[in-house]
Amino acid sequence: MGGGPVMDVVAYPLAAKLLECLCAELEASLAGPVCRCCVVPGGRGIRRWTAACASAGGGQGQAWTRVSRMFPTSQRFPAPLQEAPPTCFLPGSWAVELEAGVYRCAATMAEDGTPPSCEEVDRDARVVLDDAAAIRRAVMCCFAAQSRVVVPGQWQAIGPSGGCQGGVMTLLVQAYDCCPT
């Protein structure tokens, strides 16, 4: 194969588009914009990153999307293909599983061991659920203009742990990949 590097035209553009939608939804969220908004590789290692960041624009926390898996699908999306595909199977349908997440600071115990107040914990609950709503809106609306089939998955809370909390949601998006002609 000649020429320069070949960029993925199936999965990465979906993750990048979802990130754009998610970060836009977070702009109007209860906690506001995040200071880090990235497409990330690999597993759920994002939780090891600190959410205690702030930008000059007042952003706090981080949001991400990632591709967690891909598989060829049958004509009944998102059912996995159960037999070997032809060399260049048509329509070349793939299920791309994406994850979208948000992780922010949460109230913690005071140095003297006093737990956070009910008001602080209530605000944390409101923030994490409002961020979950932003993820849902991004998942459900982002690919509508492209007429893509989207199957939303579960939203799952992360934490609170170590002063951080958030949540992730998965989704399957139908994509096509054809053999070069």
C-alpha positions as CSV (number, residue, x, y, z in Angstrom):
1,M,0.0,0.0,0.0
2,G,1.5,3.3,-1.1
3,G,1.0,6.8,0.1
4,G,0.9,8.2,3.6
5,P,-0.7,6.9,6.8
6,V,-4.3,5.6,6.6
7,M,-6.6,7.1,9.2
8,D,-9.5,5.1,10.6
9,V,-12.6,6.4,8.9
10,V,-15.1,4.2,10.8
11,A,-14.7,4.4,14.6
12,Y,-12.6,7.5,15.4
13,P,-14.9,10.0,13.6
14,L,-17.8,8.6,15.6
15,A,-15.9,9.1,18.9
16,A,-14.8,12.6,17.9
17,K,-18.4,13.6,16.9
18,L,-19.9,12.3,20.2
19,L,-17.2,14.2,22.1
20,E,-18.1,17.4,20.3
21,C,-21.8,16.9,21.2
22,L,-21.1,15.9,24.8
23,C,-18.8,18.9,25.5
24,A,-21.4,21.2,24.0
25,E,-24.1,19.7,26.2
26,L,-21.9,20.2,29.3
27,E,-21.5,23.9,28.5
28,A,-25.1,24.4,29.7
29,S,-25.0,21.9,32.6
30,L,-25.4,22.6,36.3
31,A,-21.7,22.3,36.9
32,G,-20.8,24.0,33.6
33,P,-18.1,23.2,31.1
34,V,-15.2,20.8,31.8
35,C,-11.6,21.8,31.5
36,R,-10.6,18.6,29.7
37,C,-12.6,17.1,26.9
38,C,-10.8,14.3,25.1
39,V,-11.1,11.2,22.9
40,V,-9.1,8.7,24.9
41,P,-7.7,5.2,24.0
42,G,-8.1,1.9,25.7
43,G,-9.9,0.9,28.9
44,R,-11.4,2.8,31.7
45,G,-8.1,4.3,32.9
46,I,-9.6,7.8,32.7
47,R,-10.7,7.4,36.4
48,R,-7.0,7.6,37.4
49,W,-6.8,11.1,36.0
50,T,-7.6,13.8,38.4
51,A,-10.9,15.7,38.0
52,A,-9.7,18.6,40.1
53,C,-8.7,20.8,37.3
54,A,-9.9,24.3,36.5
55,S,-9.5,26.4,33.4
56,A,-9.4,30.1,33.0
57,G,-12.9,29.8,31.7
58,G,-14.1,28.2,34.9
59,G,-14.3,24.7,33.7
60,Q,-14.0,21.9,36.2
61,G,-13.6,18.2,35.6
62,Q,-13.2,16.2,32.5
63,A,-15.3,14.5,29.8
64,W,-14.3,11.8,27.4
65,T,-15.3,9.4,24.7
66,R,-13.6,6.2,23.7
67,V,-14.1,3.3,21.4
68,S,-14.5,0.2,23.6
69,R,-15.1,-2.4,20.9
70,M,-16.2,-3.0,17.3
71,F,-17.8,-6.0,15.6
72,P,-19.4,-6.9,12.2
73,T,-23.2,-7.0,12.4
74,S,-25.9,-8.9,10.6
75,Q,-28.7,-7.2,8.8
76,R,-30.5,-7.1,12.2
77,F,-28.3,-4.4,13.8
78,P,-26.8,-4.7,16.4
79,A,-26.9,-8.5,16.3
80,P,-23.3,-9.8,15.7
81,L,-22.5,-11.5,12.5
82,Q,-22.7,-15.3,13.3
83,E,-20.9,-16.6,10.2
84,A,-17.8,-15.7,8.2
85,P,-18.4,-12.6,6.1
86,P,-17.7,-12.7,2.4
87,T,-14.3,-11.2,1.5
88,C,-15.9,-7.8,1.1
89,F,-19.3,-8.2,2.8
90,L,-22.0,-5.8,2.0
91,P,-23.3,-3.6,3.3
92,G,-20.2,-3.8,5.5
93,S,-22.2,-3.0,8.7
94,W,-20.2,-2.6,11.9
95,A,-21.4,-2.0,15.4
96,V,-19.0,0.5,17.1
97,E,-19.4,0.6,20.9
98,L,-18.6,4.0,22.3
99,E,-18.3,5.1,25.9
100,A,-19.1,8.7,27.0
101,G,-18.2,9.9,30.5
102,V,-17.9,12.8,32.8
103,Y,-15.8,13.0,36.0
104,R,-15.8,15.9,38.4
105,C,-14.9,16.9,42.0
106,A,-17.1,15.8,44.8
107,A,-17.5,16.9,48.4
108,T,-15.1,15.2,50.9
109,M,-14.7,14.8,54.6
110,A,-13.1,17.7,56.5
111,E,-9.7,17.3,58.0
112,D,-11.3,16.8,61.4
113,G,-13.4,13.9,60.0
114,T,-16.7,15.8,59.7
115,P,-18.6,14.4,56.7
116,P,-19.9,16.8,54.0
117,S,-23.2,18.5,54.7
118,C,-26.4,17.2,53.3
119,E,-26.5,20.3,51.1
120,E,-23.0,19.5,49.6
121,V,-24.0,15.9,49.0
122,D,-27.3,16.9,47.5
123,R,-25.4,19.3,45.1
124,D,-23.1,16.4,44.2
125,A,-26.1,14.2,43.4
126,R,-27.6,17.0,41.3
127,V,-24.4,17.6,39.4
128,V,-23.8,13.9,38.6
129,L,-27.4,13.4,37.4
130,D,-27.3,16.6,35.4
131,D,-24.1,15.4,33.7
132,A,-25.9,12.0,33.1
133,A,-28.7,14.0,31.3
134,A,-26.0,15.8,29.2
135,I,-24.6,12.4,28.2
136,R,-28.0,11.1,27.3
137,R,-28.8,14.1,25.2
138,A,-25.5,13.8,23.4
139,V,-26.0,10.1,22.8
140,M,-29.6,10.4,21.6
141,C,-29.2,13.6,19.4
142,C,-25.6,13.6,18.1
143,F,-26.0,11.2,15.2
144,A,-29.7,12.0,14.4
145,A,-28.8,14.3,11.5
146,Q,-26.6,11.5,10.0
147,S,-29.6,9.1,10.2
148,R,-27.4,6.5,12.0
149,V,-28.9,3.7,14.0
150,V,-28.0,4.3,17.7
151,V,-28.7,1.8,20.5
152,P,-28.1,3.5,23.9
153,G,-26.7,1.4,26.7
154,Q,-26.6,1.8,30.5
155,W,-25.5,4.8,32.4
156,Q,-23.4,3.8,35.4
157,A,-22.2,6.0,38.3
158,I,-18.5,6.2,39.2
159,G,-17.7,7.0,42.8
160,P,-17.7,9.1,44.8
161,S,-14.2,8.1,45.6
162,G,-11.2,10.2,46.5
163,G,-13.1,13.5,46.0
164,C,-14.2,12.6,42.5
165,Q,-17.5,11.3,41.0
166,G,-19.1,10.9,37.7
167,G,-20.6,8.5,35.3
168,V,-20.3,6.7,32.0
169,M,-22.7,5.5,29.3
170,T,-22.2,3.2,26.5
171,L,-23.9,3.1,23.1
172,L,-23.7,1.2,19.9
173,V,-23.6,3.1,16.6
174,Q,-24.0,1.6,13.2
175,A,-21.2,2.3,10.8
176,Y,-20.1,1.1,7.4
177,D,-16.7,0.1,6.1
178,C,-16.3,-0.9,2.5
179,C,-13.3,-2.4,0.8
180,P,-11.3,0.0,-1.3
181,T,-12.1,-0.2,-5.0
